[in-house]
């Protein structure tokens, strides 16, 4: 009987020791943060690696494909809403972040790093914050188009000179989808639909992504196309005969699309998530993105930029309300699916 009691005590002690060992091991595990990012991996990965090196927080990043960028990650976040697997969403645009806010996927976080970022690039309630913008531009082949023949307005791509010789990325995804919705919001549905019907009638080519538009323009396969400044900058540095045209200087202006970052509701690592958000919204990260091959535009005027850099205050920005753009996204996507891509 005494032996049985002793064995029970030994077993109890062993169980307690094992539980303590597991608890200590877990508590001493390296901190980590999980981020889904729609910005090209070639640009975002070095930033995340620097954060990991500086803080010791392990970064587990999930990237997306060029053709389905942003949309794939957004759908994943919505599907995971009840059991979040992600801590931080680093989006390469604004509208899908607003949609995630509306669906209750995001949590409020007012980062101290965001104080000097202009209010237009921040959610009023604190669900998302913008940083490091790109502009929607026309990329032109400088070998095939002289200055006098280059398009100066997005409407120029509906002219006979560009029939079958201009391109756009799939307008269901990424910044191209944002651009379509912005035109629906700014012009109104009727005028925007007519513009895209005119592009279709002019045999505009639909390609897999903005980088493909840049590549085809650089090769001379097309004369011009819709893309983002980061893609054009990469092409120029690679020696392609291309340059950006900031369109409609006398009209609607150029659409600015900042990156956005947001905290996921009930994220598994909220403390580490906030540290990553603070880092991404820092002036240092805007500086890094300005000096990296994508040459993205800081939202703060006192952030250093490369020589001959086109800053936000040097271009005419398209006056848009991102919340209103999000409101028409469903209508613009439906039109693209039913009328533009068929």
N, C-alpha and C positions, 0 to 999 in steps of 0.2 A: 504493500500500500504506500509505504514511504517512498519506494523507488518510483512508483507511478506519479506521485506528487512532484518528485524531483524532475522527472522527464517532462511533465507539463510546464514546469517553470523554465526548463531549458528551451523548450519549443517556443514558449511565449517570449523569452529573451531573444531568440533567433529571429522571430517574426518582427519584433520591435527593432532589432538592429538592421534588418533588411529594409524596413520602412524608413528608418533614419538615413540609411545609405542612399536610398532612392531619392529622398527629399533633398539631401545635401548635394547629390550629383545633379539633380534638376536645377536647384537654386544656383549652382555654380556654372551652369551651361552658359555659353556665350550668348549675349543678347542678339536678337535678329529683328529684321523688318522685311516685310514682303511688299514689293511695289510692282504694280502693273503699269507699264509705260508704252504709250503710243508713239513717242518720239523715236525716230530712227535709232536703232541700237548703236550704230557707229558714233552718234552724237551723245546719247544718254549714258551709255555704259561707262565712259571715262569719268563722268561726273559722279556716278554712283560708286565707282571704285575709289575715288578720292574721299568720299564720305566714309566709306568703310575703313579706309586706311587711317583717317583722321580720328574717328570716334571709336573704332574697335567693334562697331555694330555690324554684324554680318548682314549683307544685303542679298536677298533672294529676289531677282528680277524676272518678270515675265514680259516678253516682248511680243509684238504682233507682226503679221505679214503686211507687206506694202499694199497689196490689193484690198485687204479687208481691215486696214488700220483703223483704230478707234472703235469701229462698230463691233468687231469681235470681242474686244475687251469689255466694252459696255454691256453686251449681252451676257458675258460671263459674270460680271459683277451683279447684274440683276438676278441671274440664276442662283447666285451664291448669297443673296440677301439674307435669307434666314439663318445661314451658317457661314458667315464671312471668312474667306481664306486670305484676303488681301488687307493690308494696312493703309496703303497710300496709292492713289491713282494719279499718275503723272500723264496728263492728257496733252496732245499736241494741238488742241484747239479748245473752243469754249462751249459750243452748243451741247455736245453730248454730256459735258459735266453738268450743265443746267438740267438736262433730262434726268440724270442720275439723282440730282437734288430733288426733283419733282417726284421721283419714285421712292424717295426715302432711303436711298442707298448711302448718302453722305452724312457726315456729322459736322457740326459747327466747330470751327477752330480759327480764332483770330491770332495769327502768328505775329510775334513782335517784329519779325523781319519784314513784314509787309507794310509798315507804317508809312513809308514814303512812296509806295506804289500808288499811282493815280486811281481815284475812286472808280472811274469807268471800267477799270480792269479788275475790280473786286466785287464779289457778291455782297450785297448790302447786309445780309444776315450772317455772313462768314462761312458759307458752305464751300466756296472755292476762291482761289486767288490766282490772278494772272501774273506772268513774268515772261521776259525774253520773247518778243513777238517776231513773227514773220509777216511778210506782205504778199498778197496775191498779185502776181504780175503776169505780163506777157513775156515769154522768152522768145527771142528772135535769132535767126541765123544771120550773122553779120556778113558772111561771104555771099549770101544769096539776096540779102535785102540791104539796100543803102538806107541812110538815115531818112531820106525823103519818102521811101516806100515802106518803111516800118509802120506797123499799126500803132496808133496812139490812143485808141479806144477799144474796149472789148467788143463794141459793135462792129469794128472794122473787120473782124473775122467772119462776118456774114457777107462781105463783099466778094464779087466774082474773082478777084485776084487771089483769094485764099481758098477757093473751092477745092476741096479734097486735099488741101495742103496745110491744114491747121489741125490741132489736136487738143483733147481735154482728157484728164484722168476720169475713171469711172465715177460719175457724179453721185453714186450711192454711198460713197465712203470718204472718210477723212476730211481734209480742208476743202476739197472740191464740193462735197455735200454741204459744208458750211457756207461756201460761196453761193451756191444755188439758193439756199434758204435766205441768205442775206439779200439777194436780189429780189426774191419774192416779198420780203419784208419792206424793202426800200421802194421798189417800183410799184408794188401791188401785183396780185396774182395774174391779171390779164396781160400786163406788159411783160412780165417775166416769162410767162408761157410763150408769148409770141417771139421773144428773143431766142429761146431755146429751139423753137420750131424753125426759126430762120437759120440757126446754126446747123440743125439737122438737114435742112434743105440744101445747105452749102457743103454737105458731105463732110462735116467735121469728123475726125477719127477719134474713137474712144479707146484709150489705152489703159493698161493695168495700174498705173500710178503716176504721180507727179515726176518722179525721177525718170520714168520711161519717156514722158513727154520731153523732158530736158535732153535725154539721150538721142531721141529721134530728131529733135531740132538740131542738135549739135552735129549729127551725121549728115544733115541735109535732106533726110527723108521727108521732112516737112519744113515749112517756112517759119511757123510760129505756133505757139500754144499757150494754154493756161497752166501756170505752175506756181510754186512758192519761191521766195527769194533764197531760201537755203539751198534748194536744188540747183538754182542758177549759179550761186556762188561756188558750189562744189564743181560744177561743170567748167566754169571759168578757170578755176585753179588747176583743172585737169588739162587745160589748153584747148578746150572746145571753142569754136568761133561763134560764141553766143553772148548775149547781154540781156539784162532785164529792161523792160519798159514799164514804168509806173503809169498805168493807164488813167485816162479821163481826168487829167489835171484841171481841165476847165468844166468838168461835169461832176459825176458822182464820187470821183476820187478812188483811192486804192483801199481795199479791205485789209485791215490789220487783224491778224489772228495770233493772239498770245498763247503760249503754253499755259496750262492751268494745273494746279495741284490741289488735291482734296483729301481729307481724312475720311476713311470708311467707317460708317456707323458700326459700333460693336466690333471693331477690329481686334485681332488677337494680340497685337503688340502696340497699344496706344501711346505709351511713353516714347518708345523708339520711333513711332510714326511721326509724332510731333517734332522730334529732333530732326528727322529727315526733311520734313516740310520747312522748318526754319532754315535749314541749310539750302534747300532748293530756291527759296525766296531771297537769299542773301545777294548782296551786290557782287560778291565774288563769283557766284555761279552765273549771274548775268554777264559778268566780264568774261568768264570762260567760254560761254556760248557765243559771245561777240567775236572772240578771237579764234574759235574753233572753225573748221572748214565750212560749217553751215552759216556762219556770220549772222547770228540772230540779233535783233534790235533790243537793247535794254529799254525798259520802261521808265527808268530814272535817268535824268539828264547828267548826273555827276558820275556815271559809270564810264570808265575808259573804254574807248572803241578804236578799231584799227584806222590807219590813215585812209582818207578818201571813203570813209564809211558813210552810208546814207542813213541818217538817224530819223527817228519818228517825226521830229519837228521840221524836217526838211521835205516831207511829202504831204500831199493833201490826203488826209484819211477819210474814208467813207464814213459818214455819220450814221452809225447803227446803234440800236439798243439790242444787246445780245439776248436779253430775255424775250424781246419781241421776235427776234430771229428764231429762237427756239420754239415759239408758239406756232410758226408756220412750217416747221421742219416736216411734220407728217404730210402736209399738203404738197410740199415740194418733192419729197421722196415719192409720193404716190404718182405725181405727174411724171417724174423721171422714169419710173417703172412702166407706167402705162402708155406713155406717149413718146418719150425721148429715146429710150433704149430699144424700142421695138422697130 
